[in-house]
Structure formats: structure tokens, C-alpha cells
Amino acid sequence: MERSQQLIQERLQTLMDREGFDVLLLTRPESIRYATGVTSAFMYLNIPTGNVIGIVPKAGKAAVVMSEFESNAARMDSPDIEILGYPIFVYIADFDAGGRMKDSQPNTDKAFNMAADYIREKLGSVKKIGVERPMFPYDRMLFLREIFGEETPQDCTQLLKEAAMIKTPWEIEVLRKNAQASQRAMSYVAKHTEVGMDEADILLLMNKGLVNEGKGFCTTRQCNVVGEQFSPVYMPHTSYKLKEGDTVRLDGGINANSYSSDISRTYFVGEKINDERLKIWHILHDTFEKVFEMIGPGVRICDIFKAAEDNVKTVIPEYHRGHFGHSVGCYVWWEEYPTISRHDTNCLVPGMVMNLEIPYYSSFNNSYNFEDTFLVTENGIDRFTKHSSDIYWRD
């Protein structure tokens, strides 16, 4: 199944028409990927925001401004998108026959000037440009105001959230494939976990499980923790070694087609498990399955939250949390809208791909999370993954 660029773009443009946007100027990597299908190593790296820019007009096809170094691959991968390339510090025989002067690093002035020129050429006068204000550089906001007018740049964050909330058939199948591949990779980890291992060992096992899935996958956001160490860090801890009766919490997953997965598994290592930890594991798992039984189209998000919190509190009265799940998509490093939160009175609707999660973290009782991905359908849900009911995950 091919990426449904036309469906995604039509959805964005319908919402743009409703909100009065002439064009969207996107700088967040995940938004560029969602709106255009174009991906880029540079836009994910820690270099200035805006070295890659997505442009979605109110009518017609989208465009992406990026360096010439990456433009060739983008043109091959995304033939429906207009790719605009600007020169950077590397020599490329295709473009550099004239001996042009080179910048020492990517110059986002070139990218923004090219984007502004493109908007003026294609659209002429514009009254409302959508930008992702929470992530948009202030100096670039001033740049747009100077060229197009003080009130022209307006926040489009909510529009993007609403657009991405309902998935296309292609997105649904990618997310299903990613979640199920993650579950298989995590199962491999569980089957090879031993007392004495640390987080680095667990990550190595996860990578081996990933290799078993074949080409096209990569790992993303791994929040795997062992035993008393419940805080995920960028680099895995090696100071704490798994002991008898500890838990392992696997959280994160596999990425393909620049769409993420985010499931979580918790299992015990060794036979000497104290009663308190067993009690926690069982109430979280019991809550997880009970809440799944009530989920479906038309169910209020806040009611899902209340059911989860109330059930956990029957055993852990002091338990409280901000959310019990979220949407999932191509936003690799944070969770998509909506979240299953206390005050959200909106209802689940068909086409949403969501995660339900029931976590618990403690330095003395270890770390736990039960998290699965599901699709909201017309008649109920399609659960992509299912957490084991075995405390050792041997099934």
C-alpha cells in the first residue's frame, strides 16, 4: 500500500479553508513528514530549526525547502512534492560546476528566503500563514512579519493536531505493522533477559530483536529500565544490575516509514518476588484489561481516565496520574493528541489510533507499564497488540 499523500493533504487543506489559512509553513520535523511524506536526516539533527521547511498551500501540491545535499533523495522518494534545494557547505558535482561560494554550516537564512520567495511567487498576497508557534524561532517570526505583515503569521498547532488525529488506511497499516514488530522484538528481549543484566544489555537485546524483523525498521525512543532504576535516560544505565524479583520495563518500540510505535511491557526476573510487587503488577494488569473492555467509538476520553484511575486506587489509594494514554503517529519524541486525560470530554471516533497505558514508578517497588495500541472502528476497537498475562512473559 502506497502512502496516501493526497488524502492527508486534502484533510489539511479542508481544515485550512475552515480556519482561513492561505499556507502552512512547517518547521517541526514530524509535521513536515506528516504533511509531505518527506523525511530528512538534517531536520532531525541538533542544528538550527528551519534548515528544512514544509510548505502546504491552500490549494495545489505541497513543497519542501531543503539543502541540495538531501534534495536528490527527496525527489526520488516523494515525486508528488515540489522539492526546492539550496546550497550548503558540501561539494556536489550536480550543482557546483560554477564554483559557488560555500557556507561553513547550514544557513537557515537561505531556507527561509527561498520559502518566502516561493510563497510570493505561487500565492501572491497572503493574509494568514500558519506556523507552529510553540516551536517556531522568534527571529523567524519577525522575518515573516516584516515581509508579509504583522498579523500574517498565526499559530496552526491545533489544526495540525486535528488533522493527524484521524489516520488514513495507509497510516493505520504502518502503525499496526510497527506495533506488532515492536511486540515481537520485546518478546525476544524477555526470553533472553537474565539476572545480572543492566539497561545496556537490555538495549542490546532490543536491537537484536529488531534485526530479526528484517529491513525497513529502526529503533526509536527506548525507555527501558530495570529494577530500582525507574528514570529513563538518553544513554542506558550500567550501574544497576538485575536482581531476583526485579521488574524489567520495556517502553518505546520500532519505527518504520518515519511513523513510531510506543508499547510497553513489564515482566519479572527470577523467582524471589515480594508480595507488594506482585500486588502492583496484578492491579495494573487487571485495570488495563478492564478499561479495554469499555473502550469504543462514542466513549468519552475523561470516562476512560476515571475508570483507569478508580480501579488502580482500589489497591493503591494514593495513586494519581496526568493521563492514561495518547494517540500515536509520526511524532517520534512526544505523544500525539489526544491524550486520555481527566478533563477531555471529547469522544473517541473511528479512525483514531490510540495507546492505552497504565504505569507505576518507584525506586523501592520498581517500574511498571502496560501499554498497547488500538484502532477505534465503527463498531468497537481493533487491538494491534496485547500484553501478556504471564508475569514472566513466557508465552
Secondary structure as GFF3:
##gff-version 3
##sequence-region A 1 395
A	DSSP	alpha_helix	5	19	.	.	.	ID=ss1
A	DSSP	beta_strand	23	26	.	.	.	ID=ss2
A	DSSP	alpha_helix	29	36	.	.	.	ID=ss3
A	DSSP	alpha_helix	41	44	.	.	.	ID=ss4
A	DSSP	beta_strand	53	57	.	.	.	ID=ss5
A	DSSP	beta_strand	63	67	.	.	.	ID=ss6
A	DSSP	alpha_helix	68	77	.	.	.	ID=ss7
A	DSSP	beta_strand	82	86	.	.	.	ID=ss8
A	DSSP	alpha_helix	108	123	.	.	.	ID=ss9
A	DSSP	beta_strand	129	131	.	.	.	ID=ss10
A	DSSP	three_ten_helix	133	135	.	.	.	ID=ss11
A	DSSP	alpha_helix	138	148	.	.	.	ID=ss12
A	DSSP	beta_strand	153	155	.	.	.	ID=ss13
A	DSSP	alpha_helix	157	165	.	.	.	ID=ss14
A	DSSP	alpha_helix	169	192	.	.	.	ID=ss15
A	DSSP	alpha_helix	199	211	.	.	.	ID=ss16
A	DSSP	beta_strand	218	220	.	.	.	ID=ss17
A	DSSP	beta_strand	225	226	.	.	.	ID=ss18
A	DSSP	beta_strand	246	255	.	.	.	ID=ss19
A	DSSP	beta_strand	263	269	.	.	.	ID=ss20
A	DSSP	alpha_helix	275	294	.	.	.	ID=ss21
A	DSSP	alpha_helix	301	313	.	.	.	ID=ss22
A	DSSP	beta_strand	323	327	.	.	.	ID=ss23
A	DSSP	beta_strand	336	341	.	.	.	ID=ss24
A	DSSP	beta_strand	353	362	.	.	.	ID=ss25
A	DSSP	beta_strand	366	376	.	.	.	ID=ss26
A	DSSP	beta_strand	381	383	.	.	.	ID=ss27
###
